[in-house]
Amino acid sequence: MKRLLVLLLILLKETDPVAARSCGNICSWSLCAWNCFSCACCDCSRRGLTSVPQDLMTNITHLYLSHNSITTLSQSDFSRYSSLAELHLDHNQISVINSGAFYIMSTVTYLTLNNNQLTSLRSGMFVGLESLWFLTLSNNHINSISAGALENLRALQYIGLSHNNISTIPVEALSTANTSHAMSTLLLNNNQMETLPSAAYDLLSSFSNVNINNNPWPCDCRMLPFKQRMNGSLSFEQRITCAGPEHLAGNLLLAVDPEDLICAETSSISSSIGSTGSTSTAICLPTWCLKKRVKTSPAPVPDPSDVSRNPNGAAAGPTSGRTDQGASQVTDLEQDILMA
C-alpha cells in the first residue's frame, strides 16, 4: 500500500505542471513523506544560491537550502513562507543572522544551521521560532552565547552545539531555554571547554542525553566544586576526561581524588652553588597550551629576563616556565625559543 501511494505521488508530480512550477525556475519539487499529502516541499540544495529564492509557492512546508553559498539571513528572506515546518540551511556560508530573520516562522519545528560561519549567538536571534524543537548549530565557529539567545524557544528539545569554539558551558542561556520545559538532548562535544561551574551539574542533569566528550578539561582546583557534586549516577559523568595536568591526563574526572585537584602555585626551588654557599632560586610556573590549536610556539612564560630575589637579597637564577603543547599544530620552532 505504501509503495502505491509513493508511486501515485510521483505520477502526480510528473503530470501536474503546476506542481513543477511551484518551486520556481531553479528549485525542484520533492517528495516530503509518503504519508503527508498536505506537505509541499521545494529542494533548492546545491544550486549555487547566494540568497533565499523568492519565487517559490507561498504555502511550502519544507524548504531545503543546504550546500549553497548563502552568507546572510534577513527578515525579508522568509516573509513569504509563513507555513514552513522544516528549514534546512546547513552547509552554507552564513555568518550573519539579522534580528527578525525568523520572526514569522512560528510553525517551524526543525531548523538546521550546522556547517556555517557563525561566531556568536545573540539575544533574540531566534525570535519567532515558537514551535521549534530541533536546532543544530554544530560545526560553526561559535565562541559566545548570550544569556537570552535561546529564551524564545519554548518547545526546544534538541540542540546541537558540537564542534565549535565554546570555552565554557553556557549555563545561563541553556537554563533560560529550559525554564518552561525539560529539554532532552544537548551536544557540546568537541569544543574548547575548560571550566565546569557547579551550576552546570544541575543543568546537565536535566537533560536525558548529554555529550560533552573531547573537551580540554584541566583537572585542577577549578573543577573541585563540580567534582564534589558527582556520584557516578549520570551518564555524562563518564564523559569528562582530563587533558591536564600531565599526571592526570587521560583519567576520568569521576575517578580523580578531589585532593589531587589542585592549582599550581608559584614554587621556589633553592640550591647551594659553589663553595660560598650562595643560593639560587628558580621560579617554576606551568604554561598549558593543550589542544589550543596553536600553530607557532609561544614565547617562554614567564619572561626569562625577569629576575627574582632570594631571602638575602641576592639575584636568583633565571625564571622559567614549563610549557606543555601536546596535541597542537606547531610546525616550526623559532631559534632560541627554548633558551633561557
C-alpha positions in Angstrom: 0.0 0.0 0.0 2.8 2.4 0.9 4.5 1.7 -2.4 1.3 2.5 -4.3 0.9 5.8 -2.5 4.5 6.8 -3.3 4.0 5.9 -7.0 0.8 7.9 -7.1 2.6 11.0 -5.7 5.4 10.6 -8.3 2.9 10.4 -11.1 1.0 13.4 -9.9 4.3 15.4 -9.9 5.1 14.3 -13.4 1.7 15.0 -14.8 0.9 18.2 -12.9 2.6 21.3 -14.4 1.5 23.4 -11.5 3.5 21.3 -9.1 6.6 21.6 -11.3 6.3 25.4 -11.5 5.5 25.8 -7.8 9.2 25.6 -6.8 10.3 28.3 -9.3 12.8 28.0 -12.1 15.8 27.0 -10.1 14.5 24.6 -7.4 12.6 21.4 -7.8 9.6 19.8 -6.2 10.4 16.9 -4.0 8.6 14.2 -2.2 8.4 15.1 1.5 6.9 12.0 3.0 4.7 9.2 1.7 2.1 9.9 4.4 2.0 13.7 4.2 -0.4 14.7 1.4 -0.6 18.3 2.6 3.2 18.8 2.6 4.7 21.0 -0.1 8.4 20.6 -0.5 11.0 22.6 -2.5 14.5 21.3 -2.9 16.9 24.2 -3.6 20.1 22.3 -2.4 23.3 22.6 -4.4 22.1 25.3 -6.7 24.9 27.8 -6.1 22.4 30.2 -4.4 23.7 33.3 -2.5 20.3 34.3 -1.2 16.9 32.8 -0.4 14.8 32.4 -3.6 11.6 34.5 -3.6 9.7 32.7 -6.5 8.6 29.6 -4.6 5.0 28.8 -3.8 4.0 30.6 -0.6 2.5 27.5 1.1 5.6 25.4 1.1 6.1 23.4 4.3 9.6 22.0 3.7 12.5 24.1 2.2 15.9 22.6 1.5 18.6 25.2 1.0 21.6 23.1 2.0 25.0 23.2 0.3 24.7 26.7 -1.2 26.7 30.0 -0.7 24.2 32.0 1.4 26.0 34.4 3.8 23.3 36.5 5.4 19.7 35.9 6.7 17.3 38.9 6.9 13.7 39.3 7.9 12.5 39.7 4.3 14.1 36.3 3.2 11.2 34.2 4.7 8.4 36.7 4.9 6.6 34.9 2.0 6.8 31.5 3.6 4.8 31.5 6.8 3.7 27.8 6.5 7.2 26.3 6.8 7.6 23.3 9.1 11.2 22.4 8.2 14.0 24.7 7.1 17.4 23.3 6.1 20.2 25.9 5.9 23.2 23.7 6.7 26.4 23.8 4.7 26.3 27.4 3.6 28.5 30.4 4.5 26.1 32.1 6.9 27.9 34.4 9.2 25.1 36.9 9.9 21.5 36.3 11.1 19.8 39.7 11.3 17.2 40.4 14.0 13.8 39.2 13.0 15.1 36.8 10.3 12.7 34.1 11.7 10.0 36.5 13.0 7.0 35.0 11.2 8.1 31.4 11.4 6.0 30.2 14.3 5.3 26.9 12.6 8.9 25.8 12.0 9.8 22.7 14.1 13.1 21.7 12.5 16.0 24.0 11.7 19.5 23.1 10.6 22.3 25.7 10.7 25.2 23.4 11.0 28.4 23.8 8.9 28.2 27.6 8.6 30.4 30.5 9.7 28.5 31.7 12.8 30.7 33.0 15.6 28.1 34.0 18.2 24.5 33.5 19.3 23.0 36.9 20.2 20.0 37.6 22.4 16.8 37.4 20.3 18.4 35.8 17.3 15.7 33.1 17.2 12.7 35.2 18.0 9.6 33.8 16.2 10.5 30.1 16.4 7.9 29.3 19.0 7.4 25.7 17.8 11.0 24.8 17.2 12.0 21.5 18.8 15.1 20.6 16.8 18.1 23.0 16.3 21.5 22.1 15.2 24.4 24.6 15.1 27.3 22.2 15.0 30.5 22.8 13.0 30.4 26.6 13.1 32.9 28.9 14.9 30.7 29.8 17.9 32.6 31.2 20.8 30.0 33.2 22.7 26.3 32.6 23.5 24.3 35.5 25.1 22.2 34.7 28.1 19.0 35.4 26.1 20.0 33.7 22.9 17.6 30.8 23.4 14.9 32.4 25.6 12.1 32.3 23.0 12.5 28.7 22.1 9.7 27.4 24.3 9.4 24.0 22.6 13.1 23.2 22.1 14.0 19.6 22.8 17.3 19.1 20.9 20.2 21.5 20.5 23.5 20.6 18.8 26.5 22.8 19.5 29.3 20.3 18.9 32.5 21.2 17.0 32.6 24.9 17.9 34.9 27.1 19.9 32.8 27.3 23.1 35.1 27.7 26.1 32.6 27.2 28.9 29.1 25.7 29.3 26.5 28.4 28.5 24.6 27.7 31.8 22.5 30.9 31.7 21.5 30.6 28.1 20.5 26.9 28.4 18.8 27.4 31.8 16.6 30.2 30.2 15.6 27.8 27.4 15.0 25.0 29.9 12.8 27.1 32.3 9.3 26.2 30.9 10.0 22.6 29.8 12.7 19.9 30.1 14.9 19.7 27.1 16.1 16.2 26.1 19.3 16.4 24.1 22.4 18.6 24.4 25.5 18.2 22.3 28.6 20.1 23.4 31.3 17.6 22.4 34.5 18.7 20.5 34.6 22.3 21.8 37.3 24.2 23.8 35.6 24.0 27.2 37.9 24.2 30.2 35.6 25.1 33.1 32.6 23.3 34.7 31.0 25.6 37.3 29.0 23.9 40.0 25.7 25.2 38.5 26.5 23.2 35.3 25.9 20.0 37.2 22.2 20.7 37.7 21.8 21.9 34.1 23.4 18.8 32.6 21.3 16.6 35.0 18.1 18.0 33.5 18.9 16.5 30.0 18.3 12.9 29.3 21.0 12.8 26.6 24.3 14.8 27.0 27.5 14.6 25.1 30.5 16.7 26.4 33.2 14.4 25.1 36.5 15.7 23.7 37.0 18.9 25.5 40.3 20.0 27.0 39.3 19.8 30.7 42.1 20.8 33.0 41.6 18.8 36.2 42.7 21.3 38.7 41.1 23.3 41.6 38.6 24.9 39.2 36.9 21.5 38.8 36.6 20.8 42.5 33.1 22.3 43.1 31.8 20.3 40.1 33.6 17.2 41.2 32.1 17.3 44.6 28.6 17.1 43.1 29.5 13.9 41.1 28.3 10.5 42.3 28.6 8.4 39.2 24.8 8.1 38.7 24.6 10.1 35.5 26.0 9.1 32.1 27.7 12.5 31.3 29.9 11.9 34.4 31.6 9.2 32.4 32.5 11.6 29.5 34.7 14.1 31.3 38.3 13.2 30.6 41.2 15.2 32.0 43.5 16.8 29.4 45.9 18.0 32.1 47.9 18.3 34.2 50.2 15.6 32.9 49.9 13.2 35.7 46.1 13.2 35.4 45.8 13.3 31.6 43.6 10.6 30.3 41.8 9.9 33.6 38.1 10.4 34.1 37.3 13.3 36.4 35.0 10.9 38.2 37.9 8.7 39.2 40.2 11.5 40.3 40.7 12.0 44.0 39.4 15.5 45.0 42.7 16.1 46.9 44.5 15.9 43.5 42.5 18.8 42.0 45.0 21.5 42.9 46.1 24.6 41.1 49.8 25.1 40.6 51.2 28.0 42.6 54.5 29.7 42.2 57.1 27.4 43.7 60.7 28.1 44.6 63.5 25.6 44.4 66.6 26.7 46.2 70.0 25.1 45.9 73.5 25.9 47.1 76.0 26.7 44.4 79.8 26.9 44.8 81.9 26.9 47.9 80.5 30.2 49.2 77.1 28.6 49.8 75.2 31.3 47.7 71.7 30.3 46.9 69.9 30.4 43.5 66.2 30.3 43.4 64.3 29.1 40.3 60.6 30.0 39.9 58.6 27.3 38.1 55.3 28.1 36.5 53.4 25.7 34.2 52.1 27.0 30.9 49.2 25.0 29.5 48.8 25.0 25.7 46.9 21.7 25.4 44.5 21.5 22.4 44.6 25.2 21.7 45.1 24.8 18.0 48.3 26.8 18.2 50.5 26.8 15.1 53.5 28.6 16.5 55.3 28.1 19.8 54.6 30.9 22.3 57.4 32.7 24.0 58.6 31.2 27.3 56.3 32.1 30.1 57.2 33.9 32.4 59.7 36.2 30.7 63.2 34.7 31.3 64.5 38.3 31.7 62.7 38.6 35.0 64.9 38.2 38.0 63.7 37.1 41.4 65.5 37.7 44.7 66.4 35.2 47.3 65.9 35.9 51.0 69.4 37.6 51.4 68.7 40.0 48.5 71.0 38.3 46.0 69.8 37.9 42.5 68.3 34.5 41.9 68.7 32.3 38.8 66.6 32.7 35.7 62.8 32.2 35.9 61.4 29.6 33.6 58.1 28.1 32.7 57.1 24.6 31.9 55.4 24.6 28.5 53.1 21.8 27.5 52.0 22.0 23.9 50.7 18.5 23.4 48.1 17.9 20.6 48.8 21.2 19.0 49.7 22.1 15.4 53.2 23.7 15.9 55.2 23.2 12.7 58.2 25.3 13.5 60.2 26.4 16.5 61.9 29.8 16.4 65.7 29.7 17.1 66.4 30.0 20.8 62.7 29.8 21.7 63.6 27.4 24.5 66.8 29.1 25.5 66.8 30.7 28.9 
